């Protein structure tokens, strides 16, 4: 197993970091429906509010052939080499509240060693709690609020935010391993899983970022600026509706999703009123159109509708 010094290199000394801050974890990898996590990482890196405390070693953790670095070629020479980054930063919100941010790619290798390093950093900085975010595609309509499933040991968040509590087995991510290890040692930990419409999972869906920031605020008390994302989401949804408006088959598909979603939520509410709440999977019951079916229909519609490129229509495939 790699040694901690081989995995993590400090940039700023530990004394530069106040103790007791929340830690937010954002890692792209196995799934990132709607580009929610990637969008947040880019946002935090581009706004200039984060100071890098340390970087994780790509040579130990990264499969370069699966996630190749980017090079810039100008006529006859290379001018830039940009490998993926996984780093720990000290950031702050719009109110000046500081927090630790672990952001970047999900490690391909040495998960246990990586988890040991992160747990060590959490203990060293005596973090007040850990919140991590990821997003999956679900058969839900874009015309309803994006829900979230909460895992971990934050019973307050689970009770107030979690709209779907399945019993299932899923492919693990490095974030799951971190959550499992942190819960084992008694650290306050919450995993926020965004339930993004599956037919928008491969797009950059600003609404997913908005919900992620909203739920992060609920979990940490941090406050984030959202005005540019709100406007981007408004424009995105207008384009989606334009694409759906003239296609009856798409309208029927969306209506079926709406009917199932509303029935599920109504049944959940009445069960909670009676004190008999059990979470049934959103996939149970009548057949729903698959993500491939919706995406294929949208692609056929767009292919037969000239001029959408000029309107900046979002790619919905």
C-alpha positions as CSV (number, residue, x, y, z in Angstrom):
1,X,0.0,0.0,0.0
2,X,1.4,3.5,-0.9
3,X,2.5,5.6,2.0
4,X,0.7,8.8,2.9
5,X,3.7,10.9,1.8
6,X,3.5,9.2,-1.7
7,X,-0.2,10.1,-2.1
8,X,-0.5,13.7,-0.7
9,X,1.9,16.6,-1.0
10,X,1.3,19.7,1.2
11,X,1.4,23.2,-0.3
12,X,0.5,25.2,2.8
13,X,1.4,24.3,6.4
14,X,-1.4,22.9,8.7
15,X,-1.2,25.9,10.9
16,X,-2.7,28.0,8.1
17,X,-6.0,26.2,8.5
18,X,-8.4,26.9,11.4
19,X,-9.6,23.8,13.3
20,X,-13.2,22.8,13.3
21,X,-14.2,23.7,9.7
22,X,-16.7,21.6,7.6
23,X,-15.2,19.5,4.8
24,X,-17.0,19.3,1.5
25,X,-16.1,16.5,-1.0
26,X,-16.7,16.8,-4.7
27,X,-15.3,14.0,-6.9
28,X,-16.2,13.2,-10.5
29,X,-16.0,9.7,-11.7
30,X,-18.4,6.8,-12.0
31,X,-21.5,8.9,-12.4
32,X,-22.1,12.7,-12.5
33,X,-25.7,13.1,-13.8
34,X,-26.3,16.6,-15.2
35,X,-22.6,17.5,-14.7
36,X,-23.5,18.7,-11.2
37,X,-20.2,17.8,-9.5
38,X,-18.0,18.8,-12.4
39,X,-19.9,22.1,-12.6
40,X,-19.4,22.8,-8.9
41,X,-15.7,22.0,-9.1
42,X,-15.1,24.3,-12.0
43,X,-17.1,27.0,-10.2
44,X,-15.1,26.9,-7.0
45,X,-11.8,26.8,-8.9
46,X,-12.7,29.7,-11.2
47,X,-14.1,32.1,-8.6
48,X,-10.6,32.4,-7.0
49,X,-11.9,31.9,-3.4
50,X,-10.0,28.7,-2.7
51,X,-6.3,28.3,-1.6
52,X,-4.8,24.9,-2.4
53,X,-3.5,23.2,0.8
54,X,-2.2,20.1,-0.8
55,X,-2.4,17.9,-3.9
56,X,-2.9,14.2,-4.4
57,X,-0.4,12.3,-6.6
58,X,-1.7,11.5,-10.1
59,X,1.0,8.9,-10.6
60,X,-0.3,6.9,-7.7
61,X,-4.1,7.5,-8.0
62,X,-4.9,8.2,-11.7
63,X,-5.3,5.9,-14.7
64,X,-3.9,8.3,-17.3
65,X,-5.2,6.2,-20.2
66,X,-8.8,6.4,-18.9
67,X,-8.6,10.1,-18.2
68,X,-6.0,11.5,-20.4
69,X,-4.4,14.9,-19.7
70,X,-5.1,17.7,-22.1
71,X,-2.3,19.2,-24.2
72,X,-2.5,22.4,-26.4
73,X,-0.9,22.2,-29.8
74,X,-0.2,25.5,-31.6
75,X,0.9,25.0,-35.2
76,X,4.2,23.2,-34.6
77,X,4.7,23.0,-30.8
78,X,3.0,22.2,-27.5
79,X,2.2,25.2,-25.3
80,X,0.3,23.6,-22.4
81,X,-0.1,20.4,-20.5
82,X,-3.1,20.1,-18.1
83,X,-3.4,16.9,-16.1
84,X,-6.5,16.2,-13.9
85,X,-6.3,17.5,-10.4
86,X,-7.4,16.2,-7.0
87,X,-6.6,18.6,-4.3
88,X,-7.5,19.9,-0.8
89,X,-8.3,23.6,-0.6
90,X,-9.3,26.2,2.0
91,X,-12.3,28.0,0.6
92,X,-15.0,30.5,1.8
93,X,-18.6,31.2,1.0
94,X,-20.2,34.5,0.2
95,X,-20.4,35.4,3.9
96,X,-16.7,34.7,4.4
97,X,-17.3,31.4,6.3
98,X,-14.3,29.1,5.6
99,X,-14.5,25.4,4.7
100,X,-12.2,22.7,3.5
101,X,-12.9,21.5,-0.1
102,X,-11.6,18.2,-1.4
103,X,-12.3,18.3,-5.2
104,X,-11.3,16.7,-8.4
105,X,-11.3,13.3,-10.0
106,X,-12.3,10.1,-8.2
107,X,-9.1,8.0,-7.7
108,X,-8.8,5.0,-10.0
109,X,-6.3,3.2,-7.7
110,X,-5.3,2.8,-4.1
111,X,-8.7,3.6,-2.6
112,X,-7.9,2.3,0.9
113,X,-4.7,4.3,1.1
114,X,-6.5,7.4,-0.2
115,X,-9.2,7.0,2.4
116,X,-6.6,6.6,5.1
117,X,-5.0,9.9,4.0
118,X,-8.4,11.7,3.9
119,X,-9.4,10.4,7.3
120,X,-6.0,11.6,8.7
121,X,-6.5,15.0,7.3
122,X,-10.0,15.2,8.7
123,X,-8.7,14.2,12.1
124,X,-5.7,16.7,11.8
125,X,-8.0,19.6,11.1
126,X,-10.7,18.4,13.5
127,X,-13.4,18.9,10.9
128,X,-16.9,19.6,12.2
129,X,-18.4,17.3,9.7
130,X,-18.1,15.9,6.1
131,X,-20.5,16.4,3.3
132,X,-20.1,14.8,-0.1
133,X,-22.2,15.2,-3.3
134,X,-22.8,13.0,-6.3
135,X,-25.6,12.7,-8.8
136,X,-27.4,9.8,-10.5
137,X,-30.0,9.5,-13.3
138,X,-33.5,8.6,-12.3
139,X,-36.8,8.2,-14.2
140,X,-38.2,11.5,-12.9
141,X,-39.5,14.5,-14.9
142,X,-37.6,17.8,-15.3
143,X,-40.9,19.5,-14.5
144,X,-40.7,18.5,-10.9
145,X,-38.1,19.4,-8.2
146,X,-34.9,17.5,-8.2
147,X,-34.9,15.2,-5.2
148,X,-32.1,13.9,-3.0
149,X,-31.3,10.8,-1.2
150,X,-29.2,11.3,2.0
151,X,-26.9,8.6,3.4
152,X,-24.6,8.7,6.4
153,X,-25.2,9.4,10.1
154,X,-26.9,12.8,9.9
155,X,-30.4,11.8,11.0
156,X,-31.6,15.4,10.9
157,X,-30.8,15.6,7.2
158,X,-32.1,12.2,6.4
159,X,-35.4,13.1,8.0
160,X,-35.8,16.5,6.4
161,X,-34.2,16.0,2.9
162,X,-34.2,12.4,1.8
163,X,-37.1,11.7,-0.6
164,X,-36.0,8.2,-1.6
165,X,-34.6,5.6,0.8
166,X,-34.1,2.3,-1.1
167,X,-32.6,-1.0,0.1
168,X,-30.3,-2.0,-2.8
169,X,-26.8,-2.7,-3.9
170,X,-25.0,-0.3,-6.2
171,X,-21.5,0.0,-7.6
172,X,-19.3,1.8,-5.0
173,X,-17.4,5.0,-5.5
174,X,-14.4,6.3,-3.6
175,X,-16.9,8.7,-2.0
176,X,-18.8,5.7,-0.6
177,X,-15.7,4.3,0.9
178,X,-14.9,7.6,2.5
179,X,-18.4,7.8,4.0
180,X,-18.2,4.2,5.3
181,X,-14.8,4.8,7.0
182,X,-15.8,8.2,8.4
183,X,-19.0,6.8,9.8
184,X,-17.0,3.9,11.4
185,X,-14.9,6.4,13.4
186,X,-17.9,8.5,14.4
187,X,-17.3,11.5,12.2
188,X,-20.5,13.4,11.2
189,X,-21.0,12.5,7.6
190,X,-23.7,13.1,5.0
191,X,-23.8,11.8,1.4
192,X,-26.1,13.8,-0.8
193,X,-27.2,11.9,-3.9
194,X,-29.0,14.1,-6.5
195,X,-31.8,12.3,-8.4
196,X,-31.5,13.9,-11.8
197,X,-33.9,13.2,-14.7
198,X,-32.3,10.4,-16.6
199,X,-32.9,11.8,-20.0
200,X,-30.9,14.9,-19.0
201,X,-28.1,13.0,-17.3
202,X,-25.6,13.5,-20.1
203,X,-26.2,17.2,-20.4
204,X,-24.8,20.1,-18.4
205,X,-27.9,20.7,-16.4
206,X,-27.6,23.9,-14.3
207,X,-30.6,22.9,-12.2
208,X,-28.6,20.0,-10.8
209,X,-25.9,22.4,-9.6
210,X,-28.6,24.7,-8.0
211,X,-30.0,21.8,-6.0
212,X,-26.6,20.6,-5.0
213,X,-25.7,24.1,-3.6
214,X,-29.1,24.3,-1.8
215,X,-28.6,20.9,-0.1
216,X,-25.0,21.7,0.8
217,X,-26.2,24.8,2.5
218,X,-28.7,22.7,4.5
219,X,-25.9,20.3,5.5
220,X,-23.2,22.8,6.4
221,X,-24.7,26.3,6.9
222,X,-22.5,27.6,4.1
223,X,-24.1,30.1,1.7
224,X,-23.3,30.2,-2.0
225,X,-24.0,32.7,-4.8
226,X,-26.5,31.2,-7.3
227,X,-27.7,34.1,-9.5
228,X,-25.7,33.2,-12.6
229,X,-26.7,29.5,-12.3
230,X,-30.4,30.5,-11.8
231,X,-30.3,32.4,-15.1
232,X,-28.5,29.6,-16.9
233,X,-31.0,27.1,-15.7
234,X,-33.9,29.3,-16.8
235,X,-32.5,29.5,-20.3
236,X,-31.7,25.8,-20.4
237,X,-35.3,24.8,-19.4
238,X,-36.8,27.2,-22.0
239,X,-34.8,25.3,-24.7
240,X,-35.8,22.0,-23.4
241,X,-39.5,23.0,-23.5
242,X,-39.1,24.3,-27.0
243,X,-37.8,20.9,-28.1
244,X,-40.6,19.0,-26.4
245,X,-43.5,21.3,-27.4
246,X,-43.9,20.1,-30.9
247,X,-43.4,16.4,-30.3
248,X,-46.5,14.5,-29.0
249,X,-44.5,11.3,-28.2
250,X,-42.1,13.2,-26.0
251,X,-45.0,15.0,-24.3
252,X,-46.6,11.6,-23.5
253,X,-43.4,10.3,-22.1
254,X,-42.9,13.3,-19.9
255,X,-46.6,13.1,-18.8
256,X,-46.1,9.4,-17.8
257,X,-43.1,10.4,-15.7
258,X,-45.1,13.2,-14.1
259,X,-48.0,10.8,-13.2
260,X,-45.7,8.3,-11.6
261,X,-43.8,11.0,-9.7
262,X,-46.9,12.6,-8.4
263,X,-48.4,9.3,-7.3
264,X,-45.3,8.3,-5.6
265,X,-45.0,11.6,-3.7
266,X,-48.7,11.5,-2.7
267,X,-48.5,8.0,-1.4
268,X,-45.3,8.8,0.5
269,X,-47.1,11.8,2.1
270,X,-50.1,9.8,3.2
271,X,-47.8,7.0,4.6
272,X,-46.0,9.6,6.7
273,X,-49.3,11.1,8.0
274,X,-50.3,7.6,9.2
275,X,-46.9,6.9,10.6
276,X,-46.4,4.0,8.2
277,X,-43.8,5.5,5.9
278,X,-41.8,3.0,3.9
279,X,-39.8,4.1,0.9
280,X,-40.8,2.3,-2.4
281,X,-38.5,2.5,-5.4
282,X,-39.4,5.0,-8.1
283,X,-38.8,2.2,-10.5
284,X,-41.6,-0.1,-9.2
285,X,-45.0,-0.3,-10.8
286,X,-46.0,0.5,-14.4
287,X,-43.3,0.5,-17.1
288,X,-41.6,3.8,-17.7
289,X,-39.7,5.0,-20.8
290,X,-36.1,4.3,-20.4
291,X,-33.3,7.0,-20.7
292,X,-32.3,5.5,-24.0
293,X,-35.9,5.7,-25.3
294,X,-36.2,9.3,-24.3
295,X,-32.8,10.3,-25.6
296,X,-33.4,8.5,-28.9
297,X,-36.7,10.2,-29.4
298,X,-35.2,13.6,-28.6
299,X,-32.4,12.9,-31.0
300,X,-34.8,11.9,-33.8
301,X,-36.8,15.1,-33.1
302,X,-33.8,17.3,-33.3
303,X,-32.4,15.7,-36.4
304,X,-35.6,16.5,-38.2
305,X,-35.9,20.0,-36.9
306,X,-33.4,22.4,-38.8
307,X,-32.1,25.4,-37.1
308,X,-31.8,24.2,-33.6
309,X,-28.0,24.5,-33.7
310,X,-28.5,28.3,-34.3
311,X,-30.7,28.5,-31.2
312,X,-28.2,26.9,-29.0
313,X,-30.4,23.9,-28.1
314,X,-29.0,21.7,-25.4
315,X,-27.8,18.3,-26.3
316,X,-30.3,15.9,-24.7
317,X,-28.8,12.6,-25.9
